[in-house]
Amino acid sequence: MSSQPWQTLPDRMAFLRRRNFLAAAVRAFFTSRGYMEVETPYVVPAPGEEVHLRARPTGEKWLNTSPEFAMKKLLAGGSGPIFQLARVWREEPWSDTHAPEFTMLEWYNLHADMGVLMQESFALLQATLPPEVSCMGITTRLDEPEYLTVADAFAHYVGADVLGTAGDAAALAAQAKARLRDGENWEDLFFRLMLERVEPHLGRARATFLTHWPVAQAALARRCPEDERVAERFELYVCGIELANAFVELTDAAEQRLRFIEDRARRHVLYGPDWELDEDFLTAVENLPSCTGVALGFDRLTMLATNARRIADVLWLPGLDAVIL
């Protein structure tokens, strides 16, 4: 007979005590830098606009998949620098590093560029984790990170010019010596190559900042002024785990609307109709100050702090379908 999650609590208490200390350290880090902690609603009219976003409905509204829209509304209203430890929901299956309900640390800095944001993100790791962390069989030093553009990563690990082939799935497949699957478009192939050939090399001996993503993956990030083929976006990897996703935020409401319309059309073809476009958010974008934002998986950060084997080990009461210990 399998144990209920609460029955494994004694075996997980060391992880959970460390989780509490980590939350306190995170709050101290941001408070010392002049950030204000905020709380935003968990039930929202629109949970996001990503193509493959699978949100959990609740009545006529949705459980939020990220506090991003709400926090940007606060920024537009004049909140100043803010952070939040938010509960979020995504209708995706359990894995060693993902839970359908999890805690996201999200923060927004004002008038900072991507370099400053990467420095701040790494300073957070150094302030809250030991100098060396181990998780899932990989040990990473937190002294000097690696900085790698997506284009350089594809050139080195895939043997392909990801920017030169943008939008041309056949060309990318040919350069990568990969078989193009039935119905697979450029973006599908891009993420398959990322998963199979690039990500296994990231965040191992050193933490990796994977920067300057192709503009097709810009999401809510602005285009890079020096090269409009890429967006000012980075992801951070530690112990082989994708820990954070960050943008220099797009403040052009017209461009953001066009991106949303395109993503919504693709999502509705794949999954059917869902929520209405959040017009209030687009109005807020018109009033956004220059800002940067990071979304970091707090449960994954706890895994790094504790060398936990799976994400369920660091949750107080994981779902009944979670595999623990």
N, C-alpha and C positions, 0 to 999 in steps of 0.2 A: 504494500500500500504506500503510495507516494505521500510525502509530507506536504502540508499546507505551508504557504509562505511564512506565516507567523510562527510556525513551529521551528523554522530554521533560524530564527532571530538570534539565539545565543551564538551560533556559529558565525554570524555576520556582524556582530556588535563592534568588533574592532574596526571594520570598514566604515560603519555608520558613525562611530565617534569621530573618525578622521574626516568624514564628510561634514560634520558639524563644525569642526575646527577650520576646514577649508572654506566653508561659507562665511565664517567670521573673518577670515583673512582676506577674502575677496571684497567684502564690504569695507574693511579697513583700508584696503588698497585704493579703492575708488573714492572713498570719503576723503582720504588724505590728499587726493588730487583735485578736489573741488567738485566732484560729481554729486548729484542728488539721486537717491534711490526713489524709484517710482513704482506704482502698481497700475496696471491697465486691465481692462475687462478680458475675461476668458471666453465669453460668449460674444461673437462678433457677426456683423452682417456679411462680411467678405473676408475669408481667411488667407487670401493671397491670390496670385495669378500665374504661378508657374505651370507649365504645360502638364507635368505629371503629378501635380499636387493632388493628394487624396485626403480630403478633410472629413471629419466626423460630424454629421448633422446633429442638431439638437433643436427640435421644433422647426421653426422657420429660419433659424440662424445656425451658426456653426461654431464648434470649438476652435479656438485659434491655433494655427500651426506655427505662428511666430508673433511676437509682440511688435513687429516692425512697423506696420501701418499705424498702430496706436501711438507708438513712441515718436514717430515722425510728426504726428499731429501735435504732440506736446512740444516738440522742437519748433514747429511753425508758430505755436502760440507763445513762444518766448521762455521755455523752461530752462534753457541753458544746458550744460552737459549733464546727461542722465544715464543711469544704469538700472537694470532689473534682473532679478532671478525669477523667471517666469515659467509657469507650468504650460506645456504645449502638447498638442495631440496630432499625430499623423497616422493615417490608416495604412501602416506598413507592418510587415511581419516582424516578430522578435528575431534578433540575432545576438551574437556575442557583444556587439557594440551598439545595438539599437533597441529601444523599447517604444511601443506605440504611444505611450504617455511618458514624457520626460521633462527635465528641467533645462531651460536654456538661459545662459547668461548673455544678455545683450547690452551693449553700451554705445553711446554716441558722443563723439568729441566734436568740438566746433573749430572751424578754420585750421584743420590739420590736413597734411597731405598723407599719401600712402606710406611714405618713409616713416613719418612720425607715428602713424598708426601701427606699423609693424614693430617699431621700437617699444611702444606702449604695451602691445600684446605680449611681447617677449618678456618685458619687465614684470608683467602680471605672473607669468610662469615662474620666473626666478624668485618672486616674492612669496609665492604660495606653494611651491614644490621644492624638493631637495635638488641639489646640483646634478643628480643623475637619477633617472626614473626607469623602471622596467615594467613592461606590461605585455602580455600575450607572447612571451618569449623574446622580446626585443628590448634592448637597453639603449637609451638615448641620453647623451650629455646635454645639459642646458647651459653651455658656456657661450658658444658662438654658432648662430644658426646658419643654414644654407639658404641662399636666395637664388631661385631658379624661375625663369619665365616659362610659360606654357610652350612657347615656340621652341625654346632651347631644350626643354624636356622631351618634346616630340622628335626633335632632330637627333638627340642623343639616344633615347631609348626605343624609338619607333622607326627612325630613319626616314622621317617624312617632314615636309614643309607644311605645317598645319595652317599657316596663314595664307600661303600661296595657293593652297587647294581649297580654301574656304568655300563652302557651298557645293563643291564638286566631290560627291562621295566616291565616284569611280576613280578619280585622280588620287584621292587620299588612300584608297584601298590599294591601288597599284604601287604607290610609293612605299606603303607599309607592308607590301607583300601579304595582304590579307584578303580573304575571300569575302566579297560583298554579299551579305545575306539577302534573301528575298524581302523586298519592302524596306530595306535599311537605307535611311537617308544619311546625309553627312553628319548631322548631329548625333544620330544613333551610333554611327561608327566612331565618331570622336570619343564618346563616353565609353564605348567598348574597349577602345585602345587605351584610354586612360586607366580603366579598371584592370585590364590584363597586362599592360606593358609598362605603364608609367608609375601608378600608385605603389606597386610592390617595391620600388626603389626609394620612396620618399619617407622622410622622418625616421631614419634608422639610427645610425651613429650620432647624427645631429638632427635637430629640428629643421624642417624645411618649410620655407615660405614659397608657395607656388604662385607666381604673380602674372599680371598682364594677360588676362584670359581673352580669347577671341570674342569679338563684339557680339557674336550670336549668343554667347553665354553671359552677356552683360547684366541681365536681370534688372536690378535697380541701381546699377553702378553707372557712372558717367564714362563716356569715351575718353581715352587718353589724348590730351592735347597734342602730344608729340607724334602719335601714331593712331589714327582713328580706326585702324583695323582691330585694335584691342581696347579692352575696358580696364579701368583702374579698380581691379578686383584681385584679392588674393585668398588662398586657402592655406591653413597652417596644419602641418602633419607632425605628430610626435609618436614614437614607438609604432610607426606604421599606421597610426589611426588619424583619420581626418578629424581635427579637433575644432577648427573654427573657419568661418567664411566671412569675408569682409569686403566692404565697398567704400570708395569715395563716392558719396551719394549723388545720384542724378537729381538736379534741381530744375530741370526743364520739363514742365508739366505736359507740354505738347508731345515731346518725344516719349515721355513715360506713357501717355495715353496710347500712342501708336504701338508701343511694345505690348501693352496690355491687350489691345484689340487683336493683335496677331497671335499672342499666346492663348487667349481665350478661344479663338477660332480653332486652333489646333487641339486644344484640350477638349472642346465640345465634340469634335469629330471622333476623338478617341474614347471619351467617357460619357458623353451626353451633357445636357444643360445642367447648370448648377446655380451659382449665386449671381446677383446683380453686380455690375461694376461699381466700385466704391468711389462715387463722385466726390464725397467729402475728402477722401484721401488725396485725390488729384488736385482739389482746391488747396489742400495743405501743402502739396509739393510746390505750388506757385509761390508759397510764402516761406519755404525752407531756407534757413541760413546755410552757408557753406558748411558741410559737416561730413564726417566719416563714421561708419558704424561697423560693429563686429557682433556676430552671433557665434557663441562658443558653447559646446555641449558640456554642461556642468557635470553630468553623470560620468561622461568620458574623462573629464578632468579628475574626478574622484577615482576612477580606475587607475589613472596614472599615479596618483598619490598613494594608492594602496596595493598596486600590483594585483588587482582583482582579475580573475579569469574571465568574467563576463559581466555585462552591465547589470544584470539582475542581482548580483551580489552586493551592489552598492545602493540599491533602492530599499527604502524602509519596508514597503509592502508591495512587492512586484505582483503583477497579475497572475491568476491561477494558471494561465497558459505559458508562463515563463519557466525556463529551465534554470534552476538554481542549485548551486553546490553539487 
